[in-house]
Amino acid sequence: MIERSDEERALIAEAERLFPTSTRCLTFDPELNFCVGKAKGSHIWDVSGNEYIDYLLGSGPHLLGHAHPAVLEALRTVPEGGTSHLIINEHAVKLGQKIVEHVPCAEMVSFHSSGSEATFFAMRLARVYRKRDKILKFEGGYHGMNDYAMMSNQWTMGSPPYPKAVPNTHGIPRALNGQVLIAPFNDLEATAAIISEHEDELAGVIIEPVQRTFEPKPGFLKGIREVTANFDIPLIFDEVVTGFRMGLGGAQAAYGITPDLCAIGKAISGGLPLGVLCGRQDIMAIANPKRRLQMLPYSMQTGTFSSNPVCTSVALALIAELEKPGVYERLEEVGTRVRDGLRNAIADSGIEACVTGVPSVFEIWFTKDAPFDHRSAKESDFYKNIRFSDLLLQQGVLKAAEKFFISAVHTDEDIERTIEAFHVSLDQLAKEIS
Ligand SMILES: Cc1ncc(COP(=O)(O)O)c(C=O)c1O
């Protein structure tokens, strides 16, 4: 039973007065809104002291749980040498080496402050490399908040004919009309046809290798790789979610498909603001400022906080933890048990629902057939998803109505309590809709 203190109620009210943006999970019950008091490992507490098993994990970064000792140790020691200098530092160099060691496409690396920045600069690099403007992305794919990315993402309502894009926010300049082309995820034939038709205008193709929680169908990524390589169009993997989550080499290593460029974020830096762009040497080198002096095509992509020692040292410390034997095996085990538990609870409740994704990040959909792209996902009843998340939260299990993020530090007891909460919540939901 969740009890909310007056202190927490006052903080929530003040947040609503001060902040125009909602940083809360979607809920039907305002009483479930909370203000974080603290978080440790796989658990999070609100200011009133209610405890939740956390499958939101800050929207993905905490693969090894909140406040991991290695992260705290780096934060205790490194800032004594200064927090940002603009000039490179030892931690950034070592992190660059680690990324090149683990991520198949990485020959060169640049550091930024968020996933949105990394995808933004990836698309700019592709434009300079190709001397063309248009970017192809997939319907329902999310690449952050930059104007080029905020097109036909997961919040898109209509179904215009491909390759027409729908902006997902007001405020995108009309000048971008027609600059982003849209293809259906998991439909190689349709995508290849759009790429072939527009090859002479395309600067790059950007894709989440696992789009939200839709796994690529066998042969899909390979086919996209082949058609882009045929036309020498840079293929950009957005691995902001899958990077270091689906293994040290991310989805590209897991599926054996090497893109030209890749954006990484979230799990690499344990909650510190770091975005990584990496990829082929000949494309990445276009960002070298010497090229400006040489009057060569150049992509400018610096930032005040890029490569700062705090974020890069935390990422290095985390990678050292991730490299230890057994970490990814445990992550896979936790995810498989929670996901199987969810599937069993669905079957027992008689509710029409299914689960998509990989063990470390997956989702429930209230529809008969498992979705595989944006349009099939629209068959799902999202209201039931929000209600399910509310019912889980009432029992001390936190997830966003979009994804379950798994960590390697969820305990066996967490798993058991979570599966119990699945049964109670789905049985309750079944009663409500019968
Ligand atoms: C696949 C993907 N790309 C890019 C982003 C944007 O990253 P950030 O929120 O760090 O800007 C996100 C964030 O959720 C994401 O899931």
The ligand as a Gaussian input file, in Angstrom:
#p B3LYP/6-31G(d) Opt

LIG

0 1
 C       17.229000       4.511000     -29.671000
 C       17.410000       5.869000     -29.039000
 N       18.120000       6.789000     -29.700000
 C       18.348000       8.018000     -29.199000
 C       17.837000       8.368000     -27.964000
 C       18.095000       9.734000     -27.401000
 O       19.008000       9.654000     -26.361000
 P       19.056000      10.829000     -25.264000
 O       17.771000      10.731000     -24.489000
 O       20.277000      10.515000     -24.465000
 O       19.167000      12.108000     -26.015000
 C       17.087000       7.439000     -27.227000
 C       16.520000       7.793000     -25.936000
 O       15.656000       7.148000     -25.374000
 C       16.850000       6.156000     -27.787000
 O       16.110000       5.236000     -27.156000

